[in-house]
Amino acid sequence: MSGPTIRDIAREANVGTATVERVLNDRGGVRTELAERVIKAAKKLKYGDRRLTPHRGIIRIEVLLVQPEAEVFYADLNATFQRISASLDPTILVHRTFVREDDITGVAQHIAKPPLRRAGLIVLAPDHPEITESIRQVRISGVEVVQMLTGSAGEDVPYIGIDNYAAGRTAAYYMSRMLRGSRGTLLAICHSGAYRAHRERIRGFSDYLTQRMNADHSFYRVIFGHDDNLSSAERLTEALRDDDSVIGLYSVGAGRERIGSALKAHPAKVFWIGHALTESTAKCLRSGLMDICIDGAPETQARRSLDTVLHRLGLIDVDVSSAPVQFLTITAQNL
């Protein structure tokens, strides 16, 4: 059987054969939107990829991340996306944009009105009505969108990440088991409630402890450190000073370095479970300050996010799992 023809591509892309011929032969003079449609149609029909190589980056996928200075996790995730994008088809450009976490309106405006056209968008940003509405509007316009860390925009916008509620329950399971026989109070520290993922982790942690009704352990309070090293350390130091019976800490966000410093200065050992395996987390595990790290497998999350967008764009025909990404339990023994 013969392969697809220019006429087949034109029919699939809903453009004229002359437009297809200009795109495939790199003659120029074709709007980006039309060229993108032609490239997508040619790929869908498996029309000789060799002829498409002049059109580097014609299909853009934007990854929206908070600034890497705010948290090492985001810098690591940025590097992961950069590494994965280097292995993709040259017609696909993965563009990473950094935004200020505290500029909600600016983030929402960038989502709604980007400086460059994109076919796909991966968003890792705070859970806020302005941002959620911008994501919904962009999705309605035809852009394929995926959310990471939070899934607030509805069923038509896939969430890629771990089951955060299960992660919180897992943290409570380990903590209550490891502290069996020890009486005292438990603390949790998170960003501010701005991320659905953090809220779900705290809820899972609290629900497990409440359902088990362990008289030896009481869930004392949640501290908001805004993922800032100094603020997290100050809030934690105050809480430890207010209650000298604290025996367990669950940190669901960042600020690990100063949290470690605060725990090191505390006279009694506090059983500490944290999230995200970074260089600072590994250091805390090796020193014995942190006991368990729940890692969300960011490489898997990044890969699946890109694959989901590419699949929804019709650029790959392999099914992509919609199940939660499996998180890992890391200790000093399996670093």
C-alpha positions in Angstrom: 0.0 0.0 0.0 1.2 3.5 -0.8 1.8 6.0 2.0 -0.1 9.2 2.7 -0.1 11.9 0.1 0.0 15.7 0.3 -3.7 15.6 -0.5 -4.3 13.3 2.6 -2.4 15.7 4.8 -4.3 18.7 3.4 -7.6 17.0 4.2 -6.5 16.0 7.7 -5.2 19.6 8.5 -8.2 21.3 6.7 -5.9 23.4 4.5 -5.1 23.6 0.8 -2.5 21.3 -0.8 -0.4 24.4 -1.7 -0.1 25.2 2.0 1.0 21.6 2.7 3.5 21.8 -0.1 5.0 25.1 1.3 5.3 23.7 4.8 6.8 20.3 3.8 9.3 22.0 1.6 10.1 24.8 4.0 9.1 27.5 1.5 7.9 29.9 4.2 5.0 32.3 4.0 2.7 30.1 6.1 1.2 31.3 9.4 2.5 29.5 12.5 -1.0 28.2 13.3 -1.4 26.6 9.9 2.1 25.2 9.8 1.5 23.6 13.2 -1.7 22.0 11.9 0.2 20.6 8.8 3.0 19.2 10.9 0.6 17.6 13.3 -1.4 16.1 10.5 1.7 14.8 8.8 2.9 13.1 12.0 -0.5 11.6 12.7 -0.5 10.1 9.2 3.1 9.0 9.6 4.3 11.0 6.6 8.1 10.7 6.3 9.5 12.4 9.4 12.8 13.1 7.5 11.0 15.8 5.4 9.8 17.6 8.5 13.1 18.2 10.2 13.5 21.8 8.8 10.6 22.8 11.0 12.3 22.8 14.3 10.2 23.8 17.3 7.1 24.5 15.3 5.0 22.8 17.9 5.5 24.5 21.2 4.8 23.1 24.6 5.2 25.5 27.5 6.0 24.4 31.0 5.0 27.0 33.6 7.1 26.8 36.8 7.5 29.0 39.9 11.0 30.5 40.0 13.7 27.9 40.8 15.2 30.2 43.5 12.1 29.6 45.6 12.7 25.9 46.0 15.3 23.4 44.9 12.6 21.0 43.8 11.5 23.3 41.0 15.1 23.9 39.8 15.5 20.1 39.7 12.2 19.7 37.8 13.3 22.4 35.3 16.5 20.4 34.6 14.4 17.2 34.2 12.2 18.8 31.6 15.2 20.2 29.8 16.8 16.7 29.7 13.6 15.0 28.5 13.0 17.7 25.8 16.4 17.1 24.3 15.2 13.5 23.4 12.0 14.6 21.7 11.3 15.0 18.0 13.0 18.2 16.7 9.7 19.7 15.6 8.6 19.8 19.2 10.0 22.6 21.4 9.5 22.5 25.2 9.7 26.0 26.5 10.1 26.5 30.2 8.8 29.7 31.8 9.4 30.8 35.3 6.8 32.9 37.2 6.7 34.5 40.6 4.7 32.4 43.0 3.3 35.4 44.8 2.1 37.2 41.6 -1.2 35.3 41.1 -2.6 37.9 38.7 0.6 37.8 36.7 0.5 34.0 36.5 -3.1 34.0 35.4 -2.5 36.6 32.7 0.5 34.7 31.3 -1.6 31.6 31.1 -4.4 33.5 29.3 -2.3 35.7 27.1 1.1 34.2 26.4 3.7 36.1 24.3 4.1 33.1 22.0 1.6 30.6 20.6 1.7 27.2 22.1 -0.1 23.9 21.4 0.3 22.5 24.9 0.7 23.8 28.4 2.0 22.1 31.6 1.2 24.2 34.7 2.8 23.9 38.2 1.4 26.9 40.1 -0.6 27.7 43.2 -4.2 26.6 43.5 -6.1 29.9 43.0 -9.4 30.7 41.4 -7.8 33.3 39.0 -5.3 30.7 37.8 -7.9 27.9 37.6 -10.2 30.1 35.4 -7.3 31.0 33.1 -6.5 27.4 32.6 -10.1 26.6 31.8 -10.3 29.4 29.2 -7.1 28.3 27.6 -8.3 24.7 27.4 -11.6 25.9 25.8 -9.5 27.7 23.2 -7.9 24.4 22.1 -4.6 24.3 24.0 -3.9 20.9 25.6 -3.3 21.5 29.3 -1.9 19.4 32.1 -1.6 20.3 35.8 1.1 19.2 38.2 1.0 19.4 42.0 -2.7 20.5 41.9 -5.7 19.4 39.8 -8.2 22.2 40.2 -9.3 22.9 36.7 -11.7 20.0 36.1 -11.8 16.6 34.5 -10.8 17.9 31.0 -7.5 19.1 32.4 -5.5 16.0 33.5 -3.6 16.1 36.8 -0.2 14.3 36.8 1.3 13.5 40.1 1.1 11.3 43.2 -1.9 10.6 45.3 -1.2 13.2 47.9 -3.9 12.0 50.3 -2.3 8.5 50.3 1.1 10.1 50.9 -0.2 11.9 54.0 -1.8 8.7 55.3 1.5 6.8 54.6 3.4 9.4 56.6 1.0 9.0 59.5 1.2 5.2 59.3 5.0 5.2 59.5 5.1 7.8 62.2 2.6 6.2 64.5 4.2 2.8 64.0 7.8 4.0 64.6 6.7 6.0 67.6 4.7 3.2 69.2 5.1 3.2 72.9 6.2 6.9 73.0 3.8 9.5 74.3 3.7 13.0 72.8 2.4 15.4 70.2 2.8 15.5 66.4 3.3 18.6 64.3 2.9 19.3 60.5 4.4 22.1 58.5 3.5 23.2 55.0 3.6 26.2 52.6 0.3 28.0 53.4 -2.5 26.0 52.0 -1.9 27.6 48.6 -1.3 24.2 47.0 -4.0 21.5 46.9 -1.3 18.8 47.1 -0.1 20.2 50.5 -3.7 20.3 51.8 -4.3 16.8 50.7 -1.2 15.5 52.4 -2.2 17.2 55.7 -5.7 15.8 55.4 -4.5 12.3 54.8 -2.1 12.6 57.8 -4.8 13.9 60.1 -7.5 11.4 58.9 -5.2 8.4 59.6 -4.3 9.6 63.1 -8.0 10.4 63.9 -9.3 7.1 62.7 -6.7 5.1 64.7 -7.5 7.0 67.9 -4.0 6.4 69.4 -4.1 7.8 72.9 -0.3 8.1 73.0 -0.2 10.6 70.0 -2.1 13.8 69.5 -1.9 15.9 66.3 -1.1 19.2 67.8 -1.1 21.8 65.0 -0.2 22.8 61.4 2.6 25.4 61.0 2.7 27.6 57.8 6.2 28.3 56.7 5.5 29.4 53.1 8.3 27.1 51.9 10.7 29.7 53.2 13.8 28.5 55.0 13.9 31.3 57.6 10.1 31.5 58.2 9.9 27.7 58.5 12.7 27.5 61.1 11.2 30.4 63.2 7.7 28.9 63.2 9.0 25.5 64.1 11.3 26.8 66.8 8.3 28.6 68.4 6.2 25.5 68.3 8.9 23.3 69.9 9.3 25.9 72.6 5.6 26.1 73.2 5.2 22.3 73.6 8.2 20.3 74.9 6.3 17.0 74.3 6.6 17.1 70.5 7.9 13.8 69.2 7.0 13.8 65.5 7.1 16.3 62.6 5.6 15.9 59.1 6.9 18.5 56.6 4.9 18.5 53.3 6.8 21.3 51.5 10.1 23.0 51.4 12.3 24.8 53.9 14.1 21.6 54.8 17.6 23.1 55.5 16.4 25.4 58.2 13.9 22.9 59.5 16.9 20.5 60.0 18.8 23.3 61.8 15.8 23.9 64.2 15.5 20.2 64.9 19.2 19.9 65.5 19.1 22.7 68.1 16.2 21.0 69.8 17.3 19.0 72.9 15.1 16.0 72.1 15.0 13.7 69.1 11.9 14.5 66.8 10.9 11.8 64.3 10.8 13.7 61.0 9.1 12.7 57.7 9.5 15.0 54.7 8.9 15.2 51.0 11.0 15.4 47.8 14.4 13.9 47.6 16.8 16.8 46.9 20.4 17.3 47.9 19.4 19.0 51.1 16.9 16.2 51.9 19.6 13.5 51.4 21.9 15.5 53.7 19.2 15.5 56.4 18.6 11.7 55.9 22.3 10.9 56.2 22.8 13.0 59.3 19.8 11.3 61.0 17.8 14.5 61.4 15.2 13.3 58.8 14.0 9.7 59.2 11.9 9.1 56.1 11.5 11.0 52.8 8.5 10.5 50.5 9.6 11.2 47.0 7.2 11.9 44.2 9.4 10.6 41.3 9.6 14.0 39.5 11.3 12.4 36.4 8.2 10.2 36.0 5.9 13.1 36.5 7.7 15.2 34.0 7.8 12.4 31.4 4.2 11.5 31.9 3.1 15.2 31.7 4.8 15.6 28.3 3.5 12.3 27.0 0.0 13.2 28.0 0.1 16.5 26.1 1.7 14.8 23.1 -0.9 12.1 23.1 -3.8 14.6 23.4 -2.3 16.5 20.5 -2.3 13.3 18.4 1.5 13.3 18.1 2.0 9.9 19.8 -0.4 7.0 19.7 0.8 5.2 22.8 -1.7 5.2 25.7 -0.5 7.2 28.7 -1.4 6.1 32.2 -3.8 8.3 34.0 -3.2 6.6 37.4 -1.4 8.5 40.1 2.4 8.3 39.9 3.8 5.9 42.5 5.7 7.7 45.2 8.9 6.3 46.8 9.8 5.9 50.4 13.5 6.8 51.0 15.6 6.4 54.1 19.3 6.7 54.8 19.6 3.0 54.0 18.4 3.2 50.4 19.8 6.6 49.2 
